[in-house]
Amino acid sequence: MGYEYSEKVEDLRKRTHNFMERYVLPANSDWLRAEADGRFPLDVVEPCKLLAREEGLWNLFLPALREDEPGTRLSNLEYAPLAEIMGRIPWASEVFNCNAPDTGNMELLHRFATPMQYERWLRPLLEGQIRSCFAMTEPDVASSDATNIQTRICVDGDHLVINGRKWFTTGALHPNCRFAIVMGISDEMAQPQSRHSMVIVPLDTPGVRVVRNVPIMHHYAVDGHCEILFREARVPKENLIGEMGKGFAMAQARLGPGRIHHCMRTIGQCELALELMCERAIERKAFGKNLAEYSNIQDWIAHSRIEIDQARLFVLRAAALIDRRGNEAARVDVSAIKVIAGQLQTRVVDRAMQVFGAMGLTSDTPLAFLWSWGRALRFIDGPDEVHLRVVAKHEIKKSKETLGKAARYLHVSQRI
């Protein structure tokens, strides 16, 4: 099974790489200065977005893109190497309108939005005019089991009333963020996976309050990982996405592609960490030798190269399976690569930090942030344990279907 890139993808890889080198990387220092001041740098991002759209590097993540929508329609397999390039600079994905959580929200609305919702919310997202967030995780329950969610969505005449508390709502402080997609219980008496609904809630709705920006490993994202309080927040019933009671199923449909997009970007971040590690090892001397001459450093480099390539192949396999057979068919593969990616990132970046010495702990390199993000990735879109359970249950089910076949290979001593 090969995953050679087509001429089309090779051309897009070259164009994306060149764009990053010409526009994004030179602007990174300005972005970082604004971040250090606690300000989201629209003045840095927006000009790059205009250029990316002009060059046809826009909405590359959405396989279902229609002819009348801006962007280039690509399969998940074709998008993977482009996401890897974007991932090298954490804010770069927004330049190409390929940033989470908007990508997941756009995919969700692309499948389930009404004509009104399409024009009011989805089209501006596709155009890059607004941003959005996704409010699912809650502080008081184990949100890895979505049936635990406590936020309530109640019908009151022509309105839906939302009450609850969410957190780690990424992007809620972005200056262009206009709405949240909120998941909550709409029917407590239904079966566990039929209790939930999703609703579009504009952030300026009375009763919606951003309580705080939750730091990740003591790092505050300028666009926020926010705790949001909903108290009697009323929106029109027309803001319901899909049908009442279908929220759980829609969440699973939304999370599948989003998970693999994170993994695609992780590969690029691990590649960057490996490149930095190698350059540092070549240039740095200790006890009369370059670090690159020490066997343990060489082992770290070699293991990193092997592990990154392994992960990339798994990502491409999962992406190809989504393209051929859909999200559900690729569920086990996506869970597997989700576990692999987060653990890979912390492992590779940790090695690079060790080669850099104490400098690797500072903001003078991107390594400390990349390590923190890799650690966070082991929770984002489901913790490792949930995904390991998916893989294990699949293997056990297969074994039950063929029970006894493997036993034929046991070496049983002959009875005397």
HELIX and SHEET records of a PDB file:
HELIX    1   1 GLU A    7  PHE A   19  1                                  13    
HELIX    2   2 MET A   20  VAL A   24  3                                   5    
HELIX    3   3 LEU A   25  ALA A   36  1                                  12    
HELIX    4   4 LEU A   42  GLU A   54  1                                  13    
HELIX    5   5 ASN A   76  MET A   86  1                                  11    
HELIX    6   6 ALA A   92  VAL A   95  1                                   4    
HELIX    7   7 ASP A  102  PHE A  112  1                                  11    
HELIX    8   8 PRO A  115  GLN A  117  1                                   3    
HELIX    9   9 TYR A  118  LEU A  122  3                                   5    
HELIX   10  10 ARG A  123  GLU A  127  1                                   5    
HELIX   11  11 ALA A  146  ASN A  148  5                                   3    
HELIX   12  12 PRO A  192  SER A  194  5                                   3    
HELIX   13  13 LYS A  237  ASN A  239  5                                   3    
HELIX   14  14 GLY A  247  GLU A  283  1                                  37    
HELIX   15  15 LEU A  291  GLU A  293  5                                   3    
HELIX   16  16 SER A  295  ARG A  325  1                                  31    
HELIX   17  17 ARG A  331  PHE A  356  1                                  26    
HELIX   18  18 GLY A  357  LEU A  361  5                                   5    
HELIX   19  19 LEU A  367  LEU A  377  1                                  11    
HELIX   20  20 ASP A  384  GLU A  401  1                                  18    
HELIX   21  21 ALA A  406  TYR A  409  5                                   4    
SHEET    1   A 4 ARG A 131  ALA A 135  0                                        
SHEET    2   A 4 CYS A 177  ILE A 185  1                                        
SHEET    3   A 4 HIS A 196  PRO A 202 -1                                        
SHEET    4   A 4 LEU A 240  ILE A 241 -1                                        
SHEET    1   B 4 ARG A 152  ASP A 156  0                                        
SHEET    2   B 4 HIS A 159  THR A 170 -1                                        
SHEET    3   B 4 HIS A 225  PRO A 236 -1                                        
SHEET    4   B 4 VAL A 208  ASN A 213 -1                                        
SHEET    1   C 2 LYS A 285  ALA A 286  0                                        
SHEET    2   C 2 LYS A 289  ASN A 290 -1                                        
END                                                                             
